[in-house]
Amino acid sequence: MELLAQFGTDRQREKYLEPLLDGRIRSAFAMTEPDVASSDATNIATSIVRDGDEYVVNGRKWFITGAMNPGCAVFIVMGKTDPSAPSHRRQSMILVPRDTPGLTVRRGMTVFGYDDADHGGHAEMIFEDVRVPADHLIGEEGGGFAIAQARLGPGRIHHCMRLIGIAERAVEMMCRRALDRTAFGKPIAQQGVVQDWIAESRVRIEQLRLLVLKTAWLMDTVGNRGAHTEIQAIKIATPATVEWILDKAIQTHGAGGLSQDFPLAAMWAGARSLRFADGPDEVHKRSLAYRELRTYMEDRA
Ligand SMILES: Cc1cc2nc3c(=O)[nH]c(=O)nc-3n(C[C@H](O)[C@H](O)[C@H](O)COP(=O)(O)OP(=O)(O)OC[C@H]3O[C@@H](n4cnc5c(N)ncnc54)[C@H](O)[C@@H]3O)c2cc1C
């Protein structure tokens, strides 16, 4: 929705953004491909070829969140319009309605065995000579990479805010369980190691919360570009830290913590998967480090 609001034409907004905002339809963002290392967006190989008044899309995608939901009526698909252009000008984004002939939603991918059906699952999709009108292109040909960069700021902060909520729930569950269960003659809550997990969790949540708040404030005041370092910092720090907190909450629950009787295992799987979704940790660190180094490289020039 944010992408269409920012880059869509009036017609695209009327046809897709308005029903999305009304909750009448849903959408998904289709970039990742099984056949190439998709953490590097310049690798994306799905072809988008102009043919008269249409574009023809061919390729295979996977892990497309929300696509298994039948209410997901439109996909924003990233692909190559000009393989010979400079690497950051090869890709474009195009709107593909779900009912377009040649488009198959093949299967849902599991994540640690979970199908994530509550938010629509992560689909593998095949595009075979899928034809869409030329006015379905978003922005200009070759603009896909820049749009992908702009899109990811808001998406990332949403993930981090939800993860902080998950961490709060985990600490609450850890405290209640530690007070309820007795081992070796005293409540587990009286073990120093468990108190250390609880205290560390609180310290880490407050650190994350402040960094996420600072990032939100920067996005509002200087925009996504000005907040780039902080957006990457929260995307690196939040899933890893919340994964650590969930691990301790699971440990406090004993075997039950791994099971279907508590939500902790599913919460852990969600936090762990966010170290890939919207870009792996290593790629964010690479780009953050480069921006940090650039200042000193300029000094030496
Ligand atoms: C739950 C979930 C939901 C997702 N939802 C979507 C979605 O809705 N739409 C979509 O398009 N995609 C989605 N993805 C896919 C996700 O964006 C990709 O998995 C991610 O970008 C990495 O691409 P890849 O899996 O091809 O890994 P690859 O590109 O093959 O990378 C593999 C590993 O190589 C390492 N690596 C790569 N580059 C570097 C580097 N520069 N330095 C050091 N190490 C490096 C990293 O450890 C990385 O994890 C989702 C993934 C998950 C798990």
The ligand as a Gaussian input file, in Angstrom:
#p B3LYP/6-31G(d) Opt

LIG

0 1
 C        9.199000     -15.850000       6.543000
 C        9.738000     -15.217000       5.293000
 C        8.936000     -14.338000       4.579000
 C        9.406000     -13.770000       3.382000
 N        8.571000     -12.950000       2.661000
 C        8.975000     -12.491000       1.448000
 C        8.073000     -11.757000       0.593000
 O        6.930000     -11.460000       0.967000
 N        8.489000     -11.389000      -0.635000
 C        9.745000     -11.668000      -1.082000
 O       10.062000     -11.293000      -2.216000
 N       10.624000     -12.370000      -0.310000
 C       10.275000     -12.797000       0.940000
 N       11.140000     -13.538000       1.729000
 C       12.458000     -13.875000       1.221000
 C       13.599000     -13.074000       1.842000
 O       13.495000     -11.705000       1.503000
 C       14.902000     -13.716000       1.315000
 O       14.998000     -15.000000       1.899000
 C       16.129000     -12.899000       1.625000
 O       16.166000     -11.688000       0.889000
 C       17.418000     -13.689000       1.300000
 O       17.417000     -14.158000      -0.001000
 P       17.739000     -15.717000      -0.254000
 O       16.838000     -16.528000       0.593000
 O       17.746000     -15.946000      -1.727000
 O       19.191000     -15.923000       0.338000
 P       20.590000     -15.777000      -0.452000
 O       20.598000     -14.513000      -1.231000
 O       20.863000     -17.056000      -1.162000
 O       21.601000     -15.600000       0.759000
 C       21.947000     -16.702000       1.610000
 C       22.836000     -16.207000       2.723000
 O       24.050000     -15.702000       2.196000
 C       24.599000     -14.779000       3.128000
 N       24.953000     -13.549000       2.440000
 C       24.370000     -12.974000       1.356000
 N       24.972000     -11.815000       1.052000
 C       25.955000     -11.648000       1.954000
 C       26.933000     -10.633000       2.187000
 N       27.000000      -9.548000       1.399000
 N       27.772000     -10.798000       3.230000
 C       27.720000     -11.886000       4.029000
 N       26.827000     -12.861000       3.863000
 C       25.953000     -12.747000       2.848000
 C       23.533000     -14.495000       4.184000
 O       23.811000     -15.207000       5.370000
 C       22.269000     -15.046000       3.530000
 O       21.303000     -15.458000       4.481000
 C       10.720000     -14.080000       2.934000
 C       11.532000     -14.938000       3.689000
 C       11.053000     -15.512000       4.856000
 C       11.935000     -16.452000       5.621000

